[in-house]
Amino acid sequence: MTKALLVALALLFFAGPCRAASPDAVASEGPKRVMMLLWRGCEELCQGFQSWFERRHLAVAFEMRDAKQDRRRLAELVEEVRDGEWDLVLTWGTTVSLAALGTLSVPAQPLGAPAVFANVTDPIGSGLAAGPQGSGRAGVAGSMSVVPDDVQINAIRRYRPMRRLGVAFNTDEPNSIDNVKRLRALAGPMDFELVEVPIPADASGRPDPASIPEVIGRLAEAKVDFVYIGSSSFLLSHVTAFTEAAVAAGLPVAAAGEVPIRQGTGLLGVVSPNFVVGLLAGSQAEKILFEGVSPEDLPVAGLKDYAYLINIETAKRLRLAPPMSLLRNAVIVNKDQGAR
């Protein structure tokens, strides 16, 4: 599915009647200043967020600060944002959002501007929001971006039987830890064994990319049926090495995001397309910036429709042909020919 089509669909479903000021009025006021506080650069979600305003012809001036997956740098950037003058702040991901906003029980120092969090796996479980009806916090809105874990487990089982699920996780990422906790809670009710392998740290205390073959080796020794990537910036930053090591060991990878399937050699995933999640965040920000809606009055938004991705090259390498019942509705990813 092309970005142009995704934008058209999003405009159709997200926008509704636009009560924004006229272009002349907006121009006379000057563009709204939006700060984007990022964790690993401006990827598709970031691009989708900006595209929302461009397609709606709304005057917004964007600035970005990228923590580059460094918590020390992130703390400095959060303070820099607090010292600035912004009309809105977008916080990308669980780690960034918690650092900038804190939680319901332990809120952070105010940013001085309304905030919209995006790409947060579990905003309610992580304490960022009170519930789906709203954040419960003055000046804070946001969205849920990842397909629920039980939907992922059922999707895996539609591909092939699964009794033992492997998960590698970064103990330095709150979202990665939360993902493992949710899988533990599902293991009993959904009748599977969870095999957990933490990513070893290097001498500086950060997760060590060189340990990926060792991690995959441990999962292979445990004879897992699938390896699951839920939420982990570390794994996504090293997605080629991780998924290639898994395929070499004969392990299929299922993922809750597009990157392991499209950029790596993950086998399958049920995903909320990142670009569309960015559009969703943009629709929330528009209501705050141009319609005068209070952030706390917005629901914690989420997408209702998901895409089922299958990397057909990986399926051939693993000799795991997709069931015909899945092929009818799946997006087939072929790196030589793109998605179809």
C-alpha positions in Angstrom: 0.0 0.0 0.0 1.5 3.4 -1.0 1.9 6.3 1.3 -0.4 8.4 -0.9 -3.2 5.9 -0.4 -2.5 5.7 3.3 -2.8 9.4 3.5 -6.0 9.5 1.6 -7.5 6.8 3.8 -6.3 8.6 6.9 -7.8 11.9 5.8 -11.1 10.1 5.2 -11.3 8.3 8.6 -9.4 10.6 11.0 -10.2 14.1 9.9 -14.0 14.6 10.0 -15.2 18.2 9.7 -12.2 20.6 9.9 -12.9 23.6 12.2 -9.4 25.0 11.7 -8.8 28.6 11.0 -8.7 29.8 7.4 -5.3 29.6 5.6 -5.2 33.4 5.6 -5.9 33.6 9.3 -3.3 31.0 10.1 -0.7 32.7 7.9 -1.3 36.0 9.7 -0.7 34.4 13.1 2.4 32.7 11.9 3.1 28.9 11.9 2.6 26.8 15.0 5.8 25.7 16.6 6.0 22.0 17.2 8.9 20.2 18.8 9.4 16.5 18.0 11.3 14.7 20.7 12.7 11.5 19.2 14.5 8.4 20.3 16.0 7.0 17.1 15.7 9.6 14.4 12.9 10.7 12.1 11.5 7.4 10.8 8.1 6.8 9.1 6.0 7.7 12.1 7.8 11.1 12.3 7.3 11.5 8.5 3.6 10.7 8.7 3.1 13.2 11.5 4.6 16.0 9.4 2.7 14.8 6.3 -0.6 15.2 8.1 -0.1 19.0 8.3 1.4 19.3 4.9 -1.6 17.6 3.3 -4.0 19.7 5.3 -2.2 22.9 4.3 -1.8 23.9 8.0 1.1 26.1 8.9 3.4 24.3 11.3 7.2 24.8 11.8 8.8 21.6 13.1 11.9 21.2 15.1 13.4 17.9 16.2 15.7 16.7 18.9 17.0 13.1 18.6 18.3 11.3 21.7 19.9 8.6 19.5 18.9 5.9 22.1 21.1 7.5 24.8 19.3 8.1 28.1 21.9 10.7 29.2 21.3 12.7 26.0 17.6 12.3 26.4 17.6 13.9 29.9 19.5 16.9 28.5 17.1 17.2 25.5 14.0 17.1 27.8 15.4 20.0 29.8 16.1 21.9 26.5 12.5 21.4 25.4 11.3 22.7 28.8 13.3 25.8 28.3 11.9 26.5 24.8 8.6 28.0 23.7 6.4 25.6 21.8 2.8 25.3 20.8 3.0 21.5 21.1 5.5 18.7 21.8 5.4 15.3 20.2 7.1 12.6 22.3 8.1 9.5 20.4 8.0 6.1 22.1 7.6 4.9 25.7 11.2 5.8 26.9 11.0 9.3 25.6 7.4 9.9 26.8 8.1 8.7 30.3 11.2 10.8 30.5 9.3 13.9 29.3 5.9 13.4 30.9 6.4 11.0 33.8 3.4 9.0 34.9 0.0 9.5 36.4 1.4 8.8 39.9 4.7 10.6 39.4 4.3 13.3 36.8 7.3 15.0 35.4 7.9 18.8 35.5 5.6 20.4 33.0 6.9 20.9 29.5 5.2 24.3 29.2 3.2 23.2 26.1 0.6 20.5 25.3 2.0 17.1 24.6 1.0 14.2 22.3 2.7 10.9 22.9 3.0 8.4 20.0 4.4 5.0 19.3 3.8 4.0 22.9 3.1 0.2 23.2 1.0 0.3 26.3 0.3 3.8 27.5 -2.2 2.6 30.2 0.1 -0.1 31.5 3.1 2.2 31.5 1.2 4.8 33.5 1.2 7.5 30.9 -2.6 7.5 30.6 -5.6 6.6 32.8 -7.6 4.7 30.1 -8.8 4.6 26.6 -11.3 7.4 27.2 -8.4 9.9 27.9 -5.0 10.4 29.5 -6.5 11.8 32.7 -3.7 14.3 32.7 -3.9 18.0 32.0 -2.2 18.9 28.7 -1.5 15.3 27.6 -3.0 13.3 24.7 -1.7 10.3 22.8 -2.3 7.1 21.0 -1.8 3.3 21.1 0.3 2.1 18.2 0.9 -1.6 18.6 -1.5 -4.4 17.8 -2.5 -6.3 21.0 -0.3 -9.2 22.0 -3.2 -11.7 22.0 -3.9 -10.8 18.4 -0.3 -11.4 17.5 -0.3 -14.9 19.2 -3.5 -15.9 17.3 -1.9 -14.7 14.1 1.2 -16.8 14.7 -0.9 -19.8 15.3 -2.8 -19.2 12.1 0.5 -19.6 10.3 1.7 -22.7 12.2 1.2 -24.4 15.6 3.1 -22.7 18.4 3.6 -24.0 21.9 6.9 -22.3 22.8 7.5 -18.6 22.2 10.9 -17.0 22.5 11.5 -13.4 23.3 14.7 -11.4 23.6 14.4 -8.1 25.5 16.4 -5.1 26.5 16.3 -4.6 30.3 17.1 -0.9 29.8 13.9 -0.2 27.9 10.7 0.1 29.9 8.6 -0.8 26.8 10.6 -4.0 26.3 10.2 -5.0 29.9 6.4 -4.2 29.8 6.1 -6.4 26.6 7.6 -9.4 28.4 5.3 -8.9 31.4 2.2 -8.9 29.1 3.5 -12.1 27.4 3.9 -13.7 30.8 0.3 -12.9 31.6 -0.9 -14.4 28.3 1.2 -17.6 28.5 -1.1 -19.5 30.8 -4.5 -18.4 29.4 -3.3 -18.9 25.8 -1.4 -22.2 26.6 2.1 -21.5 25.5 5.5 -21.5 27.2 7.5 -18.3 27.2 11.3 -18.5 26.9 12.8 -15.2 28.0 16.4 -14.2 27.1 17.7 -10.7 28.2 20.2 -8.9 26.0 23.6 -8.9 27.7 25.2 -5.5 28.4 28.6 -4.3 27.2 31.3 -2.7 29.4 29.4 0.6 29.4 26.2 -1.0 30.6 24.4 -0.7 27.3 22.9 -3.6 25.4 25.6 -5.3 23.4 24.9 -5.9 19.6 27.7 -8.4 19.6 25.7 -10.7 21.9 22.9 -11.2 19.3 24.3 -14.6 18.0 24.5 -15.8 21.6 20.9 -14.7 22.3 19.6 -16.5 19.2 21.6 -19.5 20.1 20.0 -19.7 23.5 16.5 -19.5 21.9 17.4 -22.2 19.4 18.6 -24.4 22.2 15.3 -23.9 24.0 13.6 -25.2 20.7 11.2 -22.3 20.5 8.6 -22.4 17.7 8.8 -18.7 17.0 10.9 -15.7 18.1 8.7 -12.6 18.9 9.8 -9.0 18.6 7.2 -6.9 20.5 8.6 -3.5 21.4 12.3 -2.8 21.5 14.3 0.1 19.9 17.5 -1.9 20.4 16.3 -4.8 18.3 14.8 -2.6 15.7 18.2 -0.8 15.4 19.9 -4.1 14.9 17.0 -5.8 13.0 19.1 -7.2 10.1 21.6 -8.9 12.4 18.9 -10.2 14.7 16.5 -11.6 12.1 19.4 -13.0 9.9 20.8 -14.8 13.0 17.3 -16.2 13.6 16.8 -17.4 10.0 20.3 -19.0 10.1 19.3 -20.9 13.2 16.0 -22.0 11.5 13.8 -19.8 13.7 10.9 -17.8 12.3 10.5 -14.3 13.7 7.1 -12.7 14.3 6.9 -9.0 15.0 4.5 -6.4 16.2 5.9 -3.8 13.7 6.8 -3.4 10.1 10.6 -3.0 10.4 11.6 -6.6 11.1 9.5 -7.8 8.1 10.3 -5.0 5.6 13.9 -4.2 6.5 14.9 -7.4 8.1 14.1 -11.1 7.5 11.3 -11.5 9.9 8.6 -13.9 8.7 5.3 -12.3 9.7 3.6 -9.7 11.7 0.3 -8.0 12.3 1.1 -4.3 12.3 -0.2 -0.8 12.6 1.7 0.9 9.7 4.1 3.4 11.2 3.3 6.1 8.7 -0.4 5.8 9.5 0.3 6.0 13.3 2.1 9.3 12.6 -1.0 10.5 10.7 -3.1 9.5 13.7 -0.9 11.6 16.0 -1.1 14.4 13.5 -4.9 14.3 13.7 -4.8 14.6 17.4 -2.3 17.5 17.3 -4.4 19.4 14.8 -7.4 19.3 17.2 -5.2 20.8 19.9 -3.4 23.4 17.8 -6.1 24.6 15.4 -9.4 23.6 17.0 -8.8 24.6 20.6 -9.5 21.1 22.0 -7.9 20.4 25.4 -5.5 17.4 25.1 -7.1 15.7 28.2 -10.5 15.7 26.4 -9.2 13.5 23.6 -9.4 9.7 23.8 -6.3 7.6 23.7 -6.5 6.9 20.0 -5.8 3.6 18.2 -6.2 2.1 14.8 -9.0 -0.4 14.3 -7.6 -2.1 11.2 -4.2 -3.9 10.9 -2.0 -5.2 8.1 -0.9 -8.8 8.0 2.6 -8.9 6.5 4.4 -12.0 5.3 8.0 -11.9 4.0 7.9 -14.4 1.2 11.6 -14.6 0.8 12.0 -15.6 4.4 9.2 -18.2 4.1 11.1 -19.8 1.2 14.4 -19.8 3.2 12.7 -21.4 6.2 10.6 -23.7 4.0 7.5 -22.5 5.8 4.9 -21.9 3.1 2.1 -19.6 4.3 -1.3 -21.2 4.6 -3.6 -20.3 1.7 -6.2 -18.9 4.2 -3.7 -16.2 5.1 -2.4 -15.4 1.6 -5.9 -14.1 0.6 -5.6 -11.1 3.0 -1.9 -10.7 3.6 0.5 -8.1 2.3 3.3 -10.1 0.7 6.7 -8.5 1.2 9.3 -9.2 -1.4 12.4 -7.0 -1.2 13.1 -7.4 -4.9 9.6 -6.3 -6.0 8.3 -4.4 -3.0 5.0 -5.2 -1.2 1.9 -6.4 -3.0 
